[in-house]
Amino acid sequence: MTRLKLTCFITLFMMTGAMAQSQVIPLWPEGQIPNAIRNDIVEKSETDDKGILRISGVTVPTMTVFLPEKSKATGAAVLICPGGGYGILAASHEGSDLARWFNERGIAGVVLKYRLPNAKAMVRQHEVPLTDAMQAMKLIRKNAGEWRIDPDKIGVMGFSAGGHLAATLSTHYHRGEKASEGAKPNFSILMYPVITFSQLNTHIGSRKNLLGPDSSAALVTYYSNELQVDEKTPPAFLVHSEDDKAVPIENSIGYYLALKKYKIPAEAHFYPEGGHGYGLRTDGKGSLAGWPQALENWLKSRGYQK
């Protein structure tokens, strides 16, 4: 990591009977975080009685890199964006749990702790999560050789508002002053994602938290990702439940149809029951329990899993 001049915090944990390593890496050099302003916000981490870790007040972004055993590595990697309505990060069941799941299948998992929009801590707050996600993708590619990753096999995964961020990265990496091909995901995995900011089907909390006081029609359109799909958008795998009361299934349907319009490969799995926010915790949710196997099949079909 000396070539990036970044400090790493290394922890060890037991996984499937083998020793695996994770590295917590700052996205930006100290004192050089884009859009940041001085603030007194304190980051907090709390775990509830269901073992779900929730992180709030994130103003210093990091990414935690989970690498598979060398003998299993396929060269693929996934940047994972936890959900939480752009107000908190559900960092375990929509983050580290998935990183370990990917590791078991030979895929590197990188959990993104992106900054949560807050006018007290940043200017143009709507830009900040995407800026962090783009930086994370570029850092993964810079370290691809060291981490045994193929730079052409790096995807992004997101849950709920994290799904909005993953879809925004997929549709905006080449837009604006900060456009960068190095930030392009090769594929996306979108779990019950917020896609649209239109009044009819959006998750209002996510829209308010991201846009803050500037909820102009132009920004609503810009961050309605079904309207931003083009021929450069990467292939996608989508999962959503019909009974999702938080984020209507029309979000995923709209994105799927936009991809179809541009003949971009997409696979969607829509389930009658499941609700919202389940991650890998699908016990008692009927046919929804099959979504991880469906994802495995898709990853294999595209050469990301053996």
PAKEDREN-273451 format. One record per residue (C-alpha): residue number from 1; residue in one letter; x, y, z. Coordinates in nm, 4 decimals, padded with zeros to 6 digits. Example, Ala and Ser with C-alpha at 12.3 -4.5 7.8 and 13.67 -1.06 7.14 Angstrom:
<pts>
   nr  rest      east     north        up
    1     A   01.2300  -00.4500   00.7800
    2     S   01.3670  -00.1060   00.7140
</pts>
This chain:
<pts>
   nr  rest      east     north        up
    1     M   00.0000   00.0000   00.0000
    2     T   00.3027   00.2318   00.0099
    3     R   00.2475   00.3340  -00.3503
    4     L  -00.0887   00.4838  -00.2517
    5     K   00.0634   00.6501   00.0555
    6     L  -00.2393   00.5380   00.2546
    7     T  -00.2398   00.3876   00.6003
    8     C  -00.4124   00.0548   00.6507
    9     F  -00.5649  -00.0948   00.9575
   10     I  -00.5456  -00.4725   00.9414
   11     T  -00.7714  -00.7090   01.1316
   12     L  -00.7984  -01.0839   01.1190
   13     F  -01.1113  -01.2963   01.1503
   14     M  -01.2024  -01.6611   01.1113
   15     M  -01.3985  -01.7535   00.7979
   16     T  -01.5008  -02.1018   00.6803
   17     G  -01.2189  -02.2609   00.8754
   18     A  -00.9460  -02.0504   00.7099
   19     M  -00.7760  -01.7281   00.8119
   20     A  -00.8802  -01.4310   00.6004
   21     Q  -00.7571  -01.0730   00.6054
   22     S  -00.9450  -00.7468   00.5851
   23     Q  -00.7976  -00.4032   00.5358
   24     V  -00.9681  -00.0769   00.6266
   25     I  -00.8454   00.1887   00.3862
   26     P  -00.9180   00.5649   00.3845
   27     L  -01.0638   00.6791   00.0539
   28     W  -00.8879   01.0140   00.0659
   29     P  -00.5609   01.1438   00.2140
   30     E  -00.6079   01.3215   00.5458
   31     G  -00.7218   01.6788   00.4959
   32     Q  -00.8086   01.6249   00.1284
   33     I  -01.1666   01.4950   00.1440
   34     P  -01.3664   01.6609  -00.1381
   35     N  -01.6605   01.8854  -00.0451
   36     A  -01.5792   01.8554   00.3269
   37     I  -01.6140   02.1422   00.5729
   38     R  -01.5149   02.1566   00.9384
   39     N  -01.7792   02.0059   01.1629
   40     D  -01.8340   01.8498   01.5048
   41     I  -02.0354   01.5465   01.3892
   42     V  -01.9388   01.2275   01.5721
   43     E  -01.9597   00.8918   01.3945
   44     K  -02.1504   00.6280   01.5940
   45     S  -02.1782   00.2502   01.5538
   46     E  -02.4573   00.0544   01.7197
   47     T  -02.5539  -00.3140   01.6958
   48     D  -02.9155  -00.4083   01.7671
   49     D  -03.0513  -00.7285   01.9208
   50     K  -03.0686  -00.8851   01.5735
   51     G  -02.6971  -00.8363   01.5201
   52     I  -02.7417  -00.5576   01.2654
   53     L  -02.4675  -00.2945   01.2760
   54     R  -02.5831   00.0586   01.2028
   55     I  -02.3350   00.3403   01.1484
   56     S  -02.4417   00.7052   01.1598
   57     G  -02.2645   01.0377   01.1235
   58     V  -02.0143   00.9195   00.8628
   59     T  -01.7991   01.2128   00.7491
   60     V  -01.4693   01.0272   00.6875
   61     P  -01.5196   00.7590   00.4228
   62     T  -01.3329   00.4287   00.4111
   63     M  -01.3507   00.0962   00.2335
   64     T  -01.2926  -00.2428   00.3953
   65     V  -01.1333  -00.4992   00.1649
   66     F  -01.2102  -00.8692   00.2172
   67     L  -00.9987  -01.0947  -00.0024
   68     P  -01.0720  -01.4617  -00.0779
   69     E  -00.8201  -01.7383  -00.0300
   70     K  -00.5617  -01.7288  -00.3065
   71     S  -00.6533  -02.0799  -00.4200
   72     K  -01.0179  -01.9787  -00.4661
   73     A  -00.9733  -01.6347  -00.6236
   74     T  -01.1549  -01.5873  -00.9549
   75     G  -01.0228  -01.2360  -01.0157
   76     A  -01.3661  -01.0783  -00.9663
   77     A  -01.4488  -00.8156  -00.7040
   78     V  -01.7631  -00.6388  -00.5846
   79     L  -01.7864  -00.2946  -00.4229
   80     I  -02.0707  -00.3236  -00.1702
   81     C  -02.2835  -00.0197  -00.0772
   82     P  -02.4960  -00.0772   00.2364
   83     G  -02.8390   00.0801   00.2561
   84     G  -02.9943   00.3021   00.5196
   85     G  -03.1842   00.5783   00.3449
   86     Y  -02.8688   00.7959   00.3136
   87     G  -02.9175   00.8502   00.6880
   88     I  -02.7308   00.5491   00.8320
   89     L  -02.5362   00.2532   00.6936
   90     A  -02.6619  -00.1006   00.7584
   91     A  -02.3009  -00.2140   00.7541
   92     S  -02.3271  -00.5805   00.8545
   93     H  -02.6226  -00.7593   00.6917
   94     E  -02.5916  -00.5353   00.3832
   95     G  -02.2144  -00.5095   00.3954
   96     S  -01.9635  -00.7385   00.5655
   97     D  -02.1971  -01.0413   00.5558
   98     L  -02.2043  -01.0147   00.1761
   99     A  -01.8279  -00.9630   00.1543
  100     R  -01.7760  -01.2937   00.3343
  101     W  -02.0371  -01.4595   00.1115
  102     F  -01.8468  -01.3435  -00.1955
  103     N  -01.5138  -01.4570  -00.0459
  104     E  -01.6492  -01.8094  -00.0061
  105     R  -01.7086  -01.8045  -00.3813
  106     G  -01.3638  -01.6727  -00.4699
  107     I  -01.4718  -01.3104  -00.5185
  108     A  -01.3213  -01.0118  -00.3380
  109     G  -01.5727  -00.8062  -00.1396
  110     V  -01.5107  -00.4379  -00.0665
  111     V  -01.7521  -00.2703   00.1767
  112     L  -01.7875   00.1022   00.1187
  113     K  -01.8435   00.3281   00.4189
  114     Y  -01.9544   00.6295   00.2182
  115     R  -02.0231   00.9693   00.3665
  116     L  -02.3816   01.0359   00.4678
  117     P  -02.5129   01.3618   00.3183
  118     N  -02.5221   01.6421   00.5742
  119     A  -02.5126   02.0158   00.5050
  120     K  -02.3214   02.0682   00.8315
  121     A  -02.0308   01.8548   00.7092
  122     M  -02.0110   01.9147   00.3360
  123     V  -02.1011   02.1423   00.0477
  124     R  -02.3150   02.0163  -00.2446
  125     Q  -02.4075   01.7166  -00.0347
  126     H  -02.5819   01.5373  -00.3204
  127     E  -02.2443   01.4886  -00.4922
  128     V  -02.0709   01.3261  -00.1994
  129     P  -02.1807   00.9573  -00.1959
  130     L  -02.1136   00.9263  -00.5706
  131     T  -01.7751   01.0974  -00.5315
  132     D  -01.6823   00.8411  -00.2651
  133     A  -01.8062   00.5465  -00.4722
  134     M  -01.6084   00.6599  -00.7770
  135     Q  -01.2943   00.6973  -00.5674
  136     A  -01.3406   00.3482  -00.4219
  137     M  -01.3685   00.1948  -00.7687
  138     K  -01.0523   00.3723  -00.8797
  139     L  -00.8621   00.2547  -00.5718
  140     I  -00.9703  -00.1050  -00.6321
  141     R  -00.8347  -00.0849  -00.9852
  142     K  -00.5085   00.0729  -00.8656
  143     N  -00.4606  -00.2182  -00.6279
  144     A  -00.5874  -00.4854  -00.8665
  145     G  -00.2484  -00.6506  -00.9102
  146     E  -00.1744  -00.6655  -00.5378
  147     W  -00.5206  -00.7988  -00.4556
  148     R  -00.5314  -01.0553  -00.7420
  149     I  -00.8248  -00.8744  -00.9068
  150     D  -00.8961  -00.8494  -01.2785
  151     P  -00.9642  -00.4772  -01.3451
  152     D  -01.2278  -00.5809  -01.5996
  153     K  -01.4226  -00.7881  -01.3445
  154     I  -01.5131  -00.5282  -01.0823
  155     G  -01.8807  -00.4817  -01.0058
  156     V  -02.0902  -00.2806  -00.7639
  157     M  -02.3674  -00.4029  -00.5339
  158     G  -02.6133  -00.1912  -00.3408
  159     F  -02.9087  -00.2336  -00.1078
  160     S  -03.2013   00.0110  -00.0913
  161     A  -03.0402   00.3600  -00.0814
  162     G  -02.7097   00.1820  -00.1369
  163     G  -02.8768   00.0398  -00.4472
  164     H  -02.9476   00.3961  -00.5539
  165     L  -02.5792   00.4752  -00.5095
  166     A  -02.4779   00.1634  -00.7060
  167     A  -02.7180   00.2566  -00.9867
  168     T  -02.5959   00.6183  -00.9774
  169     L  -02.2372   00.4984  -01.0131
  170     S  -02.3461   00.2767  -01.3041
  171     T  -02.5187   00.5617  -01.4874
  172     H  -02.3096   00.8660  -01.3857
  173     Y  -01.9452   00.7530  -01.3806
  174     H  -01.8981   00.9173  -01.7221
  175     R  -02.0917   01.2386  -01.6519
  176     G  -01.9829   01.5777  -01.5243
  177     E  -01.6447   01.7266  -01.4405
  178     K  -01.5334   01.4225  -01.2404
  179     A  -01.6127   01.1669  -01.5118
  180     S  -01.3735   00.8711  -01.5110
  181     E  -01.3645   00.5424  -01.6999
  182     G  -01.1596   00.4116  -01.4082
  183     A  -01.4698   00.4416  -01.1903
  184     K  -01.6924   00.2340  -01.4203
  185     P  -01.8425  -00.0827  -01.2718
  186     N  -01.8301  -00.3825  -01.5068
  187     F  -02.1627  -00.5046  -01.3649
  188     S  -02.4136  -00.4146  -01.0957
  189     I  -02.6162  -00.6124  -00.8422
  190     L  -02.9134  -00.4123  -00.7190
  191     M  -03.1063  -00.5333  -00.4149
  192     Y  -03.4465  -00.3730  -00.3552
  193     P  -03.2892  -00.0505  -00.4855
  194     V  -03.4134   00.3046  -00.4753
  195     I  -03.3896   00.3978  -00.8433
  196     T  -03.6247   00.6863  -00.9076
  197     F  -03.6670   01.0176  -00.7277
  198     S  -04.0044   01.0816  -00.8888
  199     Q  -04.2751   01.1540  -00.6333
  200     L  -04.4856   00.8515  -00.7294
  201     N  -04.2451   00.5649  -00.6504
  202     T  -03.9431   00.7034  -00.4680
  203     H  -03.8343   00.6461  -00.1102
  204     I  -03.8911   00.9977   00.0191
  205     G  -03.6406   00.9682   00.3028
  206     S  -03.3559   00.8761   00.0676
  207     R  -03.4408   01.1626  -00.1655
  208     K  -03.4602   01.4192   00.1145
  209     N  -03.1381   01.3008   00.2770
  210     L  -02.9386   01.3016  -00.0467
  211     L  -03.0659   01.6243  -00.1999
  212     G  -03.1103   01.8205   00.1221
  213     P  -03.2502   02.1691   00.0661
  214     D  -03.1837   02.1568  -00.3106
  215     S  -03.4630   01.9332  -00.4376
  216     S  -03.4957   02.1111  -00.7706
  217     A  -03.6640   01.9396  -01.0629
  218     A  -03.3273   01.9223  -01.2381
  219     L  -03.1666   01.7272  -00.9529
  220     V  -03.4687   01.5002  -00.9142
  221     T  -03.4337   01.4094  -01.2817
  222     Y  -03.0543   01.3757  -01.2598
  223     Y  -03.0760   01.1257  -00.9743
  224     S  -03.3701   00.9328  -01.1201
  225     N  -03.1455   00.6624  -01.2578
  226     E  -03.4002   00.4990  -01.4840
  227     L  -03.3800   00.8230  -01.6837
  228     Q  -02.9981   00.8167  -01.6958
  229     V  -02.9428   00.4711  -01.8447
  230     D  -02.7606   00.4804  -02.1778
  231     E  -02.5573   00.2502  -02.4002
  232     K  -02.2617   00.2769  -02.1569
  233     T  -02.4529   00.1454  -01.8525
  234     P  -02.3201  -00.1932  -01.7322
  235     P  -02.5255  -00.5157  -01.7114
  236     A  -02.7360  -00.5646  -01.3989
  237     F  -02.8847  -00.8300  -01.1713
  238     L  -03.1888  -00.7106  -00.9749
  239     V  -03.3854  -00.8492  -00.6788
  240     H  -03.7077  -00.6998  -00.5424
  241     S  -04.0208  -00.8090  -00.3548
  242     E  -04.3718  -00.7203  -00.4649
  243     D  -04.4744  -00.6502  -00.1039
  244     D  -04.1904  -00.4045  -00.0389
  245     K  -04.3626  -00.1205   00.1479
  246     A  -04.0522   00.0971   00.1764
  247     V  -03.9251   00.0990  -00.1840
  248     P  -04.1896   00.0065  -00.4435
  249     I  -04.0957  -00.2687  -00.6878
  250     E  -04.1578  -00.0207  -00.9709
  251     N  -03.8081   00.1110  -00.8966
  252     S  -03.6456  -00.2107  -01.0175
  253     I  -03.8977  -00.2579  -01.2981
  254     G  -03.8231   00.0885  -01.4327
  255     Y  -03.4480   00.0290  -01.4319
  256     Y  -03.4875  -00.3128  -01.5929
  257     L  -03.7005  -00.1690  -01.8726
  258     A  -03.4502   00.1129  -01.9289
  259     L  -03.1690  -00.1425  -01.9658
  260     K  -03.3844  -00.3487  -02.2013
  261     K  -03.4420  -00.0392  -02.4168
  262     Y  -03.0666  -00.0111  -02.4723
  263     K  -03.0241  -00.3897  -02.5137
  264     I  -02.8038  -00.4080  -02.2041
  265     P  -02.8010  -00.7563  -02.0455
  266     A  -03.0147  -00.7654  -01.7332
  267     E  -03.1649  -01.0335  -01.5130
  268     A  -03.4430  -00.9512  -01.2678
  269     H  -03.5906  -01.1673  -00.9914
  270     F  -03.9192  -01.0435  -00.8513
  271     Y  -04.0728  -01.2271  -00.5558
  272     P  -04.4291  -01.2100  -00.4194
  273     E  -04.3139  -01.1893  -00.0557
  274     G  -04.0084  -01.0688   00.1287
  275     G  -04.0631  -00.7082   00.2294
  276     H  -03.7564  -00.4887   00.2525
  277     G  -03.4096  -00.4891   00.4035
  278     Y  -03.3499  -00.8641   00.4322
  279     G  -03.0041  -00.9085   00.2790
  280     L  -02.9145  -01.2755   00.3143
  281     R  -03.1685  -01.3188   00.5953
  282     T  -03.4480  -01.4822   00.3980
  283     D  -03.5793  -01.7464   00.6431
  284     G  -03.9575  -01.7711   00.6321
  285     K  -03.9844  -01.5514   00.3223
  286     G  -04.0908  -01.8202   00.0770
  287     S  -03.9343  -01.8339  -00.2676
  288     L  -03.7205  -01.5282  -00.1862
  289     A  -03.4789  -01.7661  -00.0126
  290     G  -03.3595  -01.8664  -00.3603
  291     W  -03.2170  -01.5278  -00.4582
  292     P  -02.8554  -01.6042  -00.3503
  293     Q  -02.8522  -01.9181  -00.5669
  294     A  -02.9933  -01.7181  -00.8571
  295     L  -02.7106  -01.4679  -00.8118
  296     E  -02.4545  -01.7492  -00.8080
  297     N  -02.5935  -01.8796  -01.1354
  298     W  -02.5719  -01.5330  -01.2890
  299     L  -02.2159  -01.4775  -01.1661
  300     K  -02.1119  -01.8128  -01.3131
  301     S  -02.2819  -01.7391  -01.6429
  302     R  -02.0818  -01.4181  -01.6778
  303     G  -01.7496  -01.5677  -01.5730
  304     Y  -01.7180  -01.4038  -01.2308
  305     Q  -01.7545  -01.7257  -01.0305
  306     K  -01.6204  -02.0728  -01.1051
</pts>
